[in-house]
Amino acid sequence: MIPLRRRGVRVLITLTLLLSERRVRNMSDESKKREEEEAKLYPEINQGLEILNEAGEWVVGREKEQIIVLARGFMISGIIGILTGNAVKVLIVICSFTNKFRNTTMTNKTIMKYAGMTKTPLDRVLKELKFYNIISSHYLPGGSLKKRRRRINIIRWDTARARLIKEKKIKLGLDDKIDFIIPNPFRK
C-alpha cells in the first residue's frame, strides 16, 4: 500500500470512511428492524438464544441448532450419487462430529449408534469411503493395542480429486469435469 502524504487526500479519505460508516450504521438499524419483523412473522427463522414473544419482547429461547458441513466438491462431482445409502448416512454422522480441522476421534460403536447399523456393514462402508478418498484414518500414538484411538479425517475435495486421478479411479473429460467414476469393488 502506498502511503499518502498530502493532507487534502487524507481529509478526503477520512470523510469517505465516515460517510460509509454512517451508511453501514443506518443499514444495520434498518436490517435489525426487518429481522425483528421477520422473527415475529416466521419464528422458525430466528434460531438464536433469544426469540420474540407476542408482546414484541426478546426472551430466552431455544439453543442454536448445530449445522453439518459436507464437502461440496464430492456432491458437485457426482461421487455422492455413487455411494450406497449406508455410506451417505455414515458420512453425515462423521461430518456432524468433526471439529474445525475436519477430523474426529469417533469410535465404531458411536458411529453404529447414530447411523443405525451393525459392525459388518459399517466396516464395508468405511472401506467404501476410503476407496473414494472421502475419508482417511490413522491411529493416534499411545495406548494399548485394544484401547488405541483412531482419528478420521475428512479429506478436502482438491486433494481427493488429485488422488483419485493418480489412482485412475476417475477419468476427466475435455472440460475438466468427471466423465467416468470406477465402480466401488466393496459394493455387493
C-alpha positions as CSV (number, residue, x, y, z in Angstrom):
1,M,0.0,0.0,0.0
2,I,1.3,3.5,-0.9
3,P,1.3,6.0,2.0
4,L,-0.5,9.2,1.1
5,R,1.4,12.3,2.0
6,R,-0.9,15.1,1.1
7,R,-3.2,16.5,3.7
8,G,-6.2,17.0,1.3
9,V,-6.2,13.4,0.3
10,R,-6.1,12.3,3.9
11,V,-9.1,14.5,4.7
12,L,-11.0,13.1,1.7
13,I,-10.3,9.6,2.7
14,T,-11.4,10.2,6.3
15,L,-14.6,11.9,5.1
16,T,-15.3,8.9,2.8
17,L,-14.8,6.5,5.7
18,L,-17.1,8.5,8.0
19,L,-19.8,8.6,5.4
20,S,-19.6,4.9,4.6
21,E,-19.6,4.1,8.4
22,R,-22.8,6.2,8.8
23,R,-24.4,4.3,5.9
24,V,-23.5,1.0,7.4
25,R,-24.9,2.1,10.8
26,N,-28.2,3.2,9.1
27,M,-28.4,0.0,7.2
28,S,-27.8,-2.1,10.3
29,D,-30.7,-0.3,12.0
30,E,-33.0,-1.0,9.0
31,S,-31.8,-4.6,8.8
32,K,-32.4,-5.1,12.5
33,K,-36.0,-3.8,12.2
34,R,-36.5,-6.1,9.2
35,E,-35.1,-9.1,11.1
36,E,-37.4,-8.3,14.1
37,E,-40.4,-8.2,11.8
38,E,-39.4,-11.5,10.1
39,A,-38.9,-13.1,13.5
40,K,-42.4,-12.1,14.5
41,L,-43.9,-13.5,11.3
42,Y,-41.7,-16.6,11.0
43,P,-40.4,-17.7,14.4
44,E,-38.6,-20.7,12.8
45,I,-36.2,-18.3,11.1
46,N,-34.8,-17.0,14.4
47,Q,-32.9,-19.9,15.9
48,G,-30.8,-17.9,18.3
49,L,-30.8,-17.8,22.1
50,E,-33.4,-15.1,22.1
51,I,-36.8,-15.1,20.4
52,L,-39.5,-12.5,20.2
53,N,-42.7,-13.3,22.1
54,E,-46.2,-12.0,21.1
55,A,-45.6,-8.8,23.1
56,G,-42.6,-8.0,21.0
57,E,-40.1,-8.6,23.8
58,W,-36.9,-10.6,23.5
59,V,-37.0,-13.6,25.8
60,V,-34.6,-16.5,26.3
61,G,-35.5,-19.2,23.7
62,R,-34.0,-22.4,22.5
63,E,-30.3,-23.0,21.7
64,K,-29.0,-22.7,18.2
65,E,-29.0,-25.9,16.2
66,Q,-25.7,-27.4,15.0
67,I,-25.0,-27.3,11.3
68,I,-23.4,-30.2,9.5
69,V,-20.7,-29.2,6.9
70,L,-20.2,-31.6,4.0
71,A,-17.5,-31.3,1.3
72,R,-19.3,-29.7,-1.6
73,G,-16.9,-30.9,-4.2
74,F,-18.0,-34.5,-3.7
75,M,-21.6,-33.6,-4.3
76,I,-20.9,-31.5,-7.4
77,S,-18.6,-34.2,-8.9
78,G,-21.3,-36.9,-8.6
79,I,-19.3,-39.2,-6.3
80,I,-22.0,-38.8,-3.6
81,G,-24.5,-40.3,-6.0
82,I,-22.4,-43.4,-6.4
83,L,-22.2,-44.1,-2.7
84,T,-24.5,-46.5,-1.0
85,G,-27.2,-45.2,1.3
86,N,-25.4,-46.5,4.3
87,A,-22.2,-44.8,3.2
88,V,-24.0,-41.4,2.9
89,K,-25.5,-42.0,6.4
90,V,-22.1,-42.7,7.9
91,L,-20.6,-39.7,6.1
92,I,-23.2,-37.4,7.6
93,V,-22.6,-38.9,11.1
94,I,-18.9,-38.4,10.8
95,C,-19.3,-34.9,9.4
96,S,-21.6,-33.9,12.3
97,F,-18.9,-34.8,14.8
98,T,-15.9,-33.2,13.1
99,N,-14.1,-30.2,14.5
100,K,-12.8,-27.2,12.7
101,F,-9.8,-29.1,11.5
102,R,-12.1,-31.7,9.7
103,N,-11.3,-34.6,11.9
104,T,-12.9,-36.6,14.7
105,T,-12.0,-39.5,17.1
106,M,-15.3,-41.3,16.9
107,T,-15.4,-44.9,17.7
108,N,-17.2,-47.5,15.6
109,K,-19.7,-48.0,18.4
110,T,-20.7,-44.3,18.3
111,I,-21.0,-44.4,14.5
112,M,-23.1,-47.5,14.7
113,K,-25.4,-45.9,17.3
114,Y,-26.1,-42.8,15.3
115,A,-26.2,-44.4,11.8
116,G,-28.3,-47.3,13.0
117,M,-26.3,-50.2,11.6
118,T,-24.2,-53.2,12.8
119,K,-20.4,-53.8,12.6
120,T,-20.2,-55.7,9.3
121,P,-21.9,-53.1,7.1
122,L,-20.0,-50.3,8.9
123,D,-16.7,-51.9,8.1
124,R,-17.8,-52.2,4.4
125,V,-18.9,-48.6,4.4
126,L,-15.7,-47.2,5.9
127,K,-13.8,-49.1,3.1
128,E,-16.0,-47.6,0.5
129,L,-15.4,-44.0,1.9
130,K,-11.7,-44.7,1.9
131,F,-11.8,-46.1,-1.6
132,Y,-13.2,-42.8,-3.0
133,N,-10.8,-40.8,-0.7
134,I,-13.6,-39.1,1.1
135,I,-12.1,-40.0,4.5
136,S,-8.8,-41.2,5.7
137,S,-8.0,-42.7,9.1
138,H,-5.0,-43.4,11.3
139,Y,-4.3,-44.4,14.8
140,L,-3.1,-41.9,17.4
141,P,0.1,-42.8,19.2
142,G,-0.1,-44.2,22.7
143,G,-2.4,-46.6,24.4
144,S,-2.5,-50.4,24.3
145,L,-3.5,-52.3,21.2
146,K,-7.1,-52.7,22.4
147,K,-7.5,-49.1,23.6
148,R,-5.9,-47.2,20.6
149,R,-7.8,-44.2,19.4
150,R,-8.5,-43.7,15.7
151,R,-8.7,-40.3,14.0
152,I,-10.9,-40.0,11.0
153,N,-10.1,-37.1,8.6
154,I,-12.5,-35.7,6.0
155,I,-10.3,-35.0,3.0
156,R,-10.6,-31.8,1.0
157,W,-12.0,-32.2,-2.5
158,D,-9.0,-30.8,-4.3
159,T,-6.7,-33.3,-2.5
160,A,-9.1,-36.2,-3.0
161,R,-9.5,-35.3,-6.7
162,A,-5.8,-35.4,-7.3
163,R,-5.5,-38.8,-5.5
164,L,-8.4,-40.2,-7.5
165,I,-6.8,-39.1,-10.8
166,K,-3.5,-40.5,-9.7
167,E,-5.0,-43.8,-8.7
168,K,-7.1,-43.8,-12.0
169,K,-10.4,-44.1,-10.2
170,I,-11.9,-41.2,-12.1
171,K,-11.5,-40.0,-15.7
172,L,-11.8,-36.4,-16.7
173,G,-13.2,-35.0,-19.9
174,L,-12.0,-32.2,-22.1
175,D,-13.9,-29.6,-20.0
176,D,-12.1,-30.8,-16.8
177,K,-15.3,-32.4,-15.4
178,I,-15.5,-36.0,-14.3
179,D,-16.7,-38.3,-17.1
180,F,-16.2,-41.7,-15.6
181,I,-16.0,-43.0,-12.0
182,I,-14.7,-46.5,-11.3
183,P,-17.5,-48.5,-9.6
184,N,-16.8,-49.5,-5.9
185,P,-15.4,-53.0,-5.6
186,F,-16.7,-53.3,-2.0
187,R,-20.4,-52.9,-3.1
188,K,-22.4,-56.1,-3.3
